[in-house]
């Protein structure tokens, strides 16, 4: 009986690994049509709720927006293996003080959560997030991770992805975003349902200026670069 149970569990694990690896492999080449968060928002939304989502290749997303989200969310994106240990340790210390919860997730972790999972703070979901993060870091390129992230992340109420956000907030395509537009969109990412990129409130306006400074410190953007330029010049948010 025990042997049968272990055999069943072993097969279940193999099936899980096989199916999830296949899932990640498919999304290495195929645009992500819909995410679990889109489903959740649509179910929870009112009758007037509308999901805005238009997939575009990364070549059609302004380099300013690519740089803005990296500067705002994960300045070591191009050099880490999916996890920023320093950011996680800082978040844990901050949260232990009982202050407002701060996350330490990288762009890779956020992509894994957005595309394959659901929003939750349980250890089980966090474990799955780490698993999918390892998969995409080893199967996808950094360019693909950023492309999927920019096409899947929530950027407003019912607004998902760079193209939909650009049209919604600034009435222009993602490839035509200027630095200020890009920084404003990146500024609302902590709470896209709460904040407005245009017109911005006082918090978004301040954070936009901080992101613009970080973009200047980072230097000319290229997905090939391995280390952020002048990382010692990071300023306190």
Secondary structure, 3 states (H helix, E strand, C coil): CHHHHHHHHHHHHHHHHHHHHHHHHHHHHCCCCCCHHHHHHHHHCCCCCCCEECCCCHHHCCHHHHHHHHHHHCCCCCCCCCCCHHHHHHHHHHHHCCCCCCCCCCHHHHHHHHHHCCCCCCHHHHHHHHHHHHHHHHHCCHHHHHHHHHHHCEEECCEECHHHHHHHHHCCCHHHCCHHHHHHHHHCHHHCCCCCECCECHHHHHHHHHHHHHHHHHCCCCCCCCCCCCHHHCCCC
